[in-house]
Amino acid sequence: MPVTGWKLAPASREFLVDIFPPRWRDLVGDHVTLNAQASRRDPPPPAADAAVIGHADDGEGLEALVVAINGRADRPDGSIFHITWSLDRENGRKASESNALIAEGGWRPLAAPIAIELMPARF
């Protein structure tokens, strides 16, 4: 099933790696999901202003960055916009666990938002 959202621009990814060195073995850091259950006919979303506003890490192999899209972190499906940042696949961690990490474990707001460039995409 296709997913709609935004791909993280390479320059923004490199910038974020400098600020948030990946804590876990596998760096993901490639997209922000809008709709994980899009149809093949759903177009990519429009361009958006985006900023990293928070960080979450469960201390057990999963790390995510919370993102505001056009000033809002809340996704239409009730979850939070985020970038799965790093994880430990060798120990069974999956990017899809980031939603639960943020919902159940919460996240730490940054002192100031970090503007990033996202490109509308379907993947």
C-alpha positions in Angstrom: 0.0 0.0 0.0 1.4 3.4 -0.9 2.3 6.0 1.7 2.1 9.7 1.2 4.2 12.2 3.0 7.5 14.1 2.6 11.1 12.9 1.9 13.8 14.6 3.9 16.0 16.7 1.6 19.6 15.4 1.7 21.1 18.7 3.0 18.6 18.7 5.9 19.5 15.1 6.7 23.2 15.9 6.8 22.5 18.9 9.0 20.4 16.9 11.4 23.0 14.2 11.6 25.5 16.8 12.9 23.0 18.0 15.5 21.6 14.5 16.5 24.3 11.9 15.9 22.3 8.6 15.6 22.3 6.9 19.0 21.5 3.4 17.5 23.3 1.4 14.9 20.9 2.0 11.9 20.3 5.6 10.7 16.9 5.9 9.0 16.1 9.6 8.8 14.4 9.7 5.4 10.8 10.7 5.6 7.8 12.1 7.4 4.5 10.1 6.9 1.2 11.9 6.3 -1.0 8.9 5.3 0.3 5.4 5.8 -2.8 3.9 4.1 -3.0 6.1 1.0 -4.5 4.7 -2.2 -2.6 4.5 -5.4 -4.7 7.5 -6.6 -3.8 9.8 -3.7 -1.4 12.5 -4.8 1.6 13.5 -2.7 0.8 16.2 -0.2 1.5 19.9 -1.0 4.9 21.5 -0.1 5.0 22.4 3.6 7.0 24.4 6.1 8.6 21.9 8.4 10.7 22.0 11.6 12.1 19.5 14.1 10.5 20.4 17.4 11.3 17.4 19.6 13.3 14.2 20.3 12.3 10.8 21.7 14.5 7.9 22.6 13.4 4.8 24.5 16.9 3.8 25.5 16.2 0.4 24.0 17.1 0.8 20.4 14.7 3.4 18.9 15.0 7.1 18.4 12.7 9.6 16.6 12.5 13.3 15.9 9.2 15.1 16.3 8.3 17.4 13.4 5.9 20.3 13.0 4.3 20.6 9.6 2.9 24.1 8.9 3.2 24.7 12.7 1.3 21.5 13.8 2.7 18.3 15.1 -0.6 16.4 15.1 -1.2 14.2 12.1 -4.7 13.8 10.7 -4.8 10.2 12.0 -4.3 11.3 15.6 -0.6 10.4 15.8 2.4 12.8 15.7 4.5 13.8 12.7 8.0 12.4 13.1 11.1 11.1 11.5 12.3 7.7 12.7 15.9 8.7 13.3 17.8 5.7 14.3 17.1 2.1 15.5 18.7 -1.2 16.2 17.4 -3.6 13.6 19.7 -6.4 14.8 17.7 -6.4 18.1 14.4 -6.5 16.2 13.5 -2.8 16.3 11.3 -1.4 13.5 10.6 2.1 12.2 6.9 1.5 12.6 7.4 1.4 16.4 8.1 5.2 16.4 4.4 6.0 16.7 4.1 4.0 19.9 7.4 5.4 21.2 6.0 9.0 20.9 2.5 8.2 22.0 3.4 6.1 25.1 6.8 7.4 26.1 6.3 11.0 25.1 9.0 13.3 23.7 11.3 16.1 24.8 10.7 19.5 23.2 13.7 21.3 21.7 14.7 24.7 23.0 14.1 26.1 19.5 12.7 24.6 16.3 15.1 23.5 13.6 13.8 24.3 10.1 14.2 21.4 7.6 13.4 21.0 4.0 10.9 18.3 3.0 9.9 17.2 -0.5 6.3 16.0 -1.2 6.4 12.3 -2.0 4.6 9.0 -2.4 6.5 5.9 -1.4 
